[in-house]
Structure formats: structure tokens, C-alpha cells
Amino acid sequence: MEDWKGSITEEMQGEELGRVIADYWRVRVGSTVFFDEAISASKATGLPIDRIADVIEAMDSHRGHDYDADVLACSFVPEENVAKVCELLDQIQALCVSM
């Protein structure tokens, strides 16, 4: 991300990139937590994997997002397009300011 030379002030309008993506694409929490990460969290906290899943489900419910509307859960990037998608993500990030 390009270094932004200004400062973020209280009167600035905007949103964090993660929130913009989650709201615009109706992304569920479960779309960004992968099974191996849930297992790792279970091992690290001592919580059963079912409890981890319950927390994810509760956050999804709070967001009001459903699986059918979730672009991240329903999209697949073919190998030949991965680099192009990464370039687009870099372009999106360049539109943001660093906090």
C-alpha cells in the first residue's frame, strides 16, 4: 500500500476495508475462518471445535448474512486467474489509507 502522508482525523468519513468488503459482499465470518484455523484455535484455547463453530455462527447471525448471498463462500479463483485477482486486490488496497 502506498504511504499516505496525511493523518486520519475524527471528522474523516469512511470505513475499514474489511467492513466494506463484508457489508458489500454480504460476507459471513465463516467464509474467512478456515477449518484448520478453527482446529488451531480449539487447541490453543482448549475449547471444543463445536464451541468455536457456535461462536462463528453467532457472529454470522449478528451480521445478518447468509450463505447464499456470500460472494466469498460462493466464488472460486482458477489458478490461471490468481495473479490477476491479487493485482486487483493491490489496486483496491492502494485506494485505502494506512491507519
Secondary structure, DSSP 8 states (H G I E B T S, - for coil): -----S---TT-----HHHHHHHHTT--GGGTS-HHHHHHHHHHH---HHHHHHHHHHHHHHHT--GGG-TTTT----GGGHHHHHHHHHHHHHTS---
